[in-house]
Amino acid sequence: MTTYQDDQPVGYTVKLAPASSEAFPLAAGQTLSVILDDGPQVLDMLVFGTERHGERFSASHTRMRHGTRLTTGHQLISNSPHERALLTITLDTLHERDYDSDRSLHGHDILYPPCSRPYRSRRYGLDSNGCFENLTAAIVAYGFSERDVHDPFNLFMRTGIDAHGALGFAPSAAVTGDRITFLAEEPCLVAVSTCPSASSGDPRSVSVHTGLQTPPKGSTS
Ligand SMILES: [Zn+2]
């Protein structure tokens, strides 16, 4: 992992290596952008509301609110009894290109769990960590454990449900330069892992940038 200041007035960029993970504390009003600078790469993402004990992203509450094709303007909703927006998607360059109402597959996933060591052993015969273990490693420094790893939002993972109700995934439609940006609505801890499993193809590195929301043009504040 290489961390460096970039040319933004506030914020920093982390270059995530293939099959690695990192956690990012965000204050309300901060942004987090995930930028593909080396081709398609799936990232599993966790979100914890750090202001309230036990608050975390809920895939089911978010699906109930927005369906399974999340994009710009949609919000990542937390578990009961909180049920608050933790993050808002403010930019998604993949959605328009990958949206086709006649197809069952689509650009970001809210159906699948993180891949894990048992899954990779079962499916690929490999004895190596998956996103579950890598995400656990990213959150322990913040007082969380593997018991806190929840169903993720899987960025750039192309999934869907077929006419028989079965889940499936296909190679990501993302390309170099695609990005998705989130605005923190509440104080959050966001953890992301560059998935080492087959939904990504060859493992790639990814840039994650945190910053502040750009003020509207003409703003004097
Ligand atoms: Zn994975």
Residues whose N, C-alpha, C, O or C-beta is under 5 A from the ligand:
A	BS01	ZN	P114 C115 C131 C195 P196 S197
